[in-house]
Amino acid sequence: MPKTLGFLLFAGLAAIAAPAFAPSGLGDFSKALQDAKTLKADYTVQAIGGARDKYTVELQKPNMLHIETPTQILVSDGKDLTTYDKADGVFYKQPVTAAALGSALNPEPLNIWAGFFNSQALKAVATKSLGSKSLGGQSLEGVEATFDKEANRVVTYYLHPTDKVARMAQIDLKKSGAKTTLIINAKDVQVGGPLSPTAFAFKAPEGSRETTLDEMASSRWLTDIEEAKSLAKKTGKKIFMDCMASWCVPCKILDAEVLDTERFKSIAKQKLILLRIDVDVQKDVASAYKIEAMPTQMVLDANGGIIASTVGYGGPDAFYSFLMPNL
């Protein structure tokens, strides 16, 4: 998204004074998604201070989708939902269910379109009308939605005045005092138009291989906490988060004596989604979980909540004394 557009978004928000409560604005967006038989959106997502990523979403009722993100391709033909991991070149299939569709659109920033399949997805605690705004050459209707009482997730939607579907959005997320802001710019949105039938037919990329969800989840270390949470929800497993640093000697000993052993891998295959966070690279995650020393190991639930944590490494016996009671 151009810098000027980002400026306009924030300047527009700053100019609002004492907005009135207006639940109908978000209701209009929810109804538009529910009434639409198809939706196609090409958009960019940019975290403040980060690079822009491209996303494409094609949705068709009752249960078909084609989603492309920087890391994945997801395709539902109405019978199977196929997830392709670009980095590893592997894909897996699962039956299409309401839960599977919800999980596919659950991670930010795909969640903006979740109301297409789920009428309750845009159920907010409170909304505020921000009035008409001129952004990026468009006149859009702003509505701010708070999705929990603690305001940990606040989304400001900028809706097209005719079809009431978002063209831009600002997503503000807070966790453990750390804040992340995502800016969405959907330049190309088509509501209700025809979509190509081939969009919902998965074609395995050359050189890829099919795997199972369990194998995919247990055979590799993830580095994206949102992906880990999504897989944990799909598999019913907990997340083991290893917070480390490339210069940390105890981290390397932990790897050699525990994390790279068949004993740990066997436990992980049955019970865990593996997540590795380099604290020097993912400073936002380290800050959110208040990581102050390495290695730090945590067991998390599927929402990222901390079940248990320990700092340092005192040998295999101490490690398993921590891990096993929390599985």
C-alpha positions in Angstrom: 0.0 0.0 0.0 1.4 3.4 -0.9 2.7 5.5 2.0 0.2 8.3 1.2 -2.7 5.8 1.6 -1.4 4.6 5.0 -1.2 8.2 6.0 -4.7 8.9 4.9 -6.0 5.9 6.9 -4.4 7.1 10.1 -5.2 10.7 9.6 -8.8 9.9 9.0 -8.9 7.9 12.2 -7.3 10.7 14.2 -9.8 13.3 12.9 -12.8 11.4 14.4 -14.1 13.0 17.6 -16.7 11.3 19.8 -18.2 8.9 17.1 -21.7 7.7 17.8 -22.6 4.1 18.3 -24.0 2.6 15.1 -24.3 -1.2 15.0 -26.0 -1.0 11.6 -22.8 -0.3 9.7 -21.2 -3.6 10.6 -24.6 -5.3 10.2 -24.6 -4.0 6.6 -21.3 -5.6 5.9 -22.3 -8.9 7.5 -25.6 -9.0 5.5 -23.7 -8.2 2.3 -21.4 -11.1 2.8 -24.3 -13.4 3.8 -26.3 -12.4 0.7 -23.5 -12.7 -1.7 -23.3 -16.0 -3.6 -19.7 -15.3 -4.7 -16.9 -13.0 -3.6 -13.5 -12.3 -5.2 -10.9 -10.0 -3.6 -7.3 -9.2 -4.5 -5.7 -7.3 -1.8 -2.5 -6.3 0.0 -1.7 -6.6 3.7 1.0 -4.6 5.4 2.0 -4.6 9.0 3.2 -1.1 10.2 6.9 -1.0 9.4 6.8 -4.2 7.3 6.5 -5.2 3.7 3.3 -5.6 1.7 2.0 -9.1 1.1 -0.5 -10.1 -1.6 -3.6 -12.2 -1.0 -6.3 -13.5 -3.2 -9.6 -14.9 -2.0 -12.4 -16.5 -4.1 -15.5 -17.7 -2.3 -18.6 -19.4 -3.5 -21.6 -20.7 -1.5 -22.3 -23.1 -0.1 -18.7 -24.3 0.6 -16.2 -23.6 -2.1 -13.1 -21.4 -1.8 -9.7 -20.7 -3.3 -7.2 -18.7 -1.2 -3.7 -17.8 -2.0 -1.4 -16.2 0.7 2.3 -15.7 0.8 2.7 -19.2 2.5 -0.2 -21.3 1.4 -2.8 -22.2 -1.2 -6.2 -23.5 0.1 -8.8 -24.9 -2.3 -12.2 -26.4 -1.4 -14.1 -28.1 -4.2 -17.1 -28.6 -2.0 -16.0 -32.1 -0.9 -12.3 -31.8 0.1 -10.4 -28.9 1.5 -6.8 -29.0 0.2 -4.0 -27.0 1.9 -0.7 -26.6 0.1 2.4 -25.4 2.0 4.5 -23.5 -0.4 7.8 -23.7 1.6 7.7 -27.5 2.0 6.0 -28.3 -1.3 3.5 -30.6 0.5 -0.3 -30.7 0.6 -3.0 -32.5 2.6 -6.7 -33.0 2.2 -9.5 -33.0 4.8 -13.3 -33.2 4.4 -15.1 -29.9 3.9 -17.0 -29.0 7.1 -18.2 -25.8 8.6 -15.4 -26.0 11.1 -12.8 -26.5 8.3 -14.1 -23.5 6.4 -14.1 -21.4 9.5 -10.6 -22.5 10.3 -9.5 -21.6 6.7 -10.8 -18.0 7.2 -9.9 -17.7 10.8 -6.3 -16.3 10.7 -5.7 -12.6 10.3 -6.0 -11.1 7.7 -8.3 -13.6 6.1 -10.7 -13.2 8.9 -12.1 -10.0 7.3 -14.1 -12.3 4.9 -15.2 -14.9 7.5 -18.8 -13.6 7.5 -19.3 -15.0 4.0 -19.7 -18.5 5.4 -20.4 -17.7 9.1 -23.2 -15.3 10.0 -21.8 -14.9 13.5 -18.2 -14.1 12.5 -18.8 -10.3 12.6 -20.6 -10.3 16.0 -18.8 -7.5 17.8 -19.0 -6.3 21.4 -19.4 -2.7 20.2 -19.3 -0.7 17.0 -18.8 3.0 16.2 -19.8 4.8 13.0 -16.9 6.9 11.6 -18.9 8.5 8.8 -17.9 8.9 5.2 -14.2 9.1 4.4 -12.3 9.8 1.2 -9.5 7.3 1.0 -7.4 6.4 -1.9 -9.7 8.2 -4.3 -12.8 6.5 -2.9 -15.6 7.6 -0.7 -16.0 4.9 1.9 -18.1 4.4 5.1 -16.0 3.8 8.2 -17.1 1.6 11.0 -15.0 0.5 14.0 -15.7 -2.8 15.6 -14.5 -4.1 19.0 -14.6 -7.8 19.2 -13.9 -8.4 22.9 -14.4 -6.5 26.1 -10.7 -5.9 26.6 -10.4 -4.4 23.1 -7.7 -6.9 22.2 -9.0 -7.0 18.6 -10.4 -3.9 17.0 -11.1 -3.7 13.3 -11.9 -0.6 11.4 -13.7 -1.4 8.2 -14.1 1.0 5.3 -17.2 -0.1 3.3 -18.2 0.7 -0.2 -21.4 2.8 -0.1 -23.2 0.7 -2.7 -22.4 -3.0 -2.0 -21.4 -2.4 1.7 -18.4 -4.7 1.4 -15.0 -3.6 2.8 -12.4 -2.1 0.5 -10.0 -1.2 3.2 -9.5 -2.2 6.9 -7.2 -1.6 9.8 -6.8 -4.5 12.2 -5.4 -3.6 15.7 -4.4 -6.6 17.8 -3.1 -6.5 21.4 -1.5 -9.3 23.3 0.4 -9.1 26.6 0.8 -5.4 26.1 2.2 -5.7 22.6 0.3 -4.2 19.7 0.2 -5.2 16.0 -1.5 -3.2 13.3 -2.3 -4.5 9.9 -3.5 -2.4 7.0 -5.6 -4.0 4.3 -6.1 -2.5 0.9 -8.5 -4.4 -1.4 -8.2 -2.7 -4.8 -10.2 -5.3 -6.7 -13.4 -6.7 -5.1 -16.1 -8.4 -7.1 -19.4 -9.3 -5.3 -21.9 -11.7 -6.8 -20.1 -12.1 -10.2 -19.3 -15.4 -11.9 -16.2 -17.2 -10.9 -14.2 -19.7 -13.0 -15.1 -23.3 -12.1 -11.4 -24.2 -12.4 -10.7 -21.9 -9.4 -12.1 -24.7 -7.1 -10.1 -27.5 -8.6 -6.8 -28.1 -6.9 -3.9 -28.9 -9.2 -0.8 -30.2 -7.4 2.2 -28.1 -8.3 5.0 -30.0 -10.0 7.3 -31.7 -7.5 4.8 -31.5 -4.6 3.7 -34.5 -2.6 0.6 -35.4 -0.6 0.9 -35.9 3.1 -1.5 -36.2 6.0 -2.5 -33.4 8.4 -0.9 -35.2 11.3 2.4 -35.8 9.4 2.5 -32.2 8.3 1.9 -30.8 11.7 4.3 -33.1 13.5 7.2 -33.4 11.1 8.4 -29.9 11.0 9.0 -26.8 13.1 6.7 -23.9 12.3 7.8 -20.3 12.7 4.4 -18.6 12.3 2.4 -18.6 15.5 -0.9 -18.0 13.6 -0.2 -21.1 11.5 0.6 -23.1 14.6 -2.7 -22.0 16.2 -4.6 -22.9 13.1 -3.1 -26.4 12.9 -3.7 -26.9 16.7 -7.4 -26.2 16.2 -7.6 -28.6 13.3 -5.8 -31.4 15.0 -6.8 -30.9 18.6 -3.2 -30.8 19.7 -1.3 -28.4 21.9 1.5 -26.2 20.8 5.1 -26.6 22.0 6.9 -23.2 21.6 10.7 -23.2 21.7 11.9 -19.6 22.2 15.6 -19.6 21.2 18.4 -17.5 19.7 21.1 -18.4 17.2 23.9 -17.4 19.7 22.3 -19.3 22.7 24.5 -22.3 23.7 22.0 -23.9 26.1 19.5 -23.8 23.1 21.8 -25.9 21.0 22.3 -28.4 23.9 18.5 -28.6 24.3 18.2 -29.4 20.6 20.9 -32.1 20.7 19.8 -33.8 23.9 16.0 -33.5 23.5 14.4 -31.8 20.5 16.3 -33.8 17.9 15.8 -37.2 19.6 13.3 -39.9 18.6 11.8 -39.8 22.0 10.7 -36.2 21.7 9.7 -36.6 18.1 7.4 -39.5 19.0 5.7 -37.5 21.7 5.3 -34.5 19.3 3.8 -36.7 16.6 1.0 -37.7 18.9 0.5 -34.6 21.0 2.1 -31.4 19.7 2.3 -28.8 17.1 6.0 -27.6 17.1 6.7 -23.9 17.0 10.2 -22.3 17.0 10.6 -18.6 17.7 13.9 -16.9 17.1 13.6 -14.0 19.6 16.0 -11.8 17.6 13.9 -12.2 14.5 10.3 -12.3 15.9 10.6 -9.6 18.5 6.9 -9.0 18.5 6.1 -12.6 19.6 9.0 -12.5 22.1 7.5 -9.2 23.5 4.0 -10.5 23.6 5.0 -13.6 25.6 7.5 -11.6 27.8 10.5 -13.7 26.8 13.5 -12.5 28.8 15.9 -15.5 28.7 16.7 -18.3 26.4 15.8 -21.0 26.0 12.3 -20.6 27.2 9.8 -23.4 26.5 6.1 -23.1 26.6 3.0 -25.3 26.1 0.2 -23.3 24.6 -3.4 -24.0 23.8 -4.9 -23.7 20.4 -5.6 -20.0 21.0 -2.0 -19.3 22.0 -2.8 -19.1 25.7 0.0 -20.2 28.0 -0.6 -23.6 29.8 2.8 -23.9 31.2 6.3 -22.4 30.8 9.9 -23.0 31.9 13.1 -21.1 31.5 16.6 -22.5 30.9 17.7 -26.1 30.3 18.6 -28.5 33.1 18.9 -31.7 31.2 16.4 -34.3 29.7 14.9 -35.4 33.0 14.1 -31.8 34.0 12.7 -31.1 30.6 10.3 -34.1 30.5 9.3 -33.4 34.1 8.1 -30.0 32.8 6.6 -31.3 29.6 4.7 -34.5 30.3 2.3 -33.3 33.0 1.1 -30.5 30.7 0.1 -32.7 27.7 
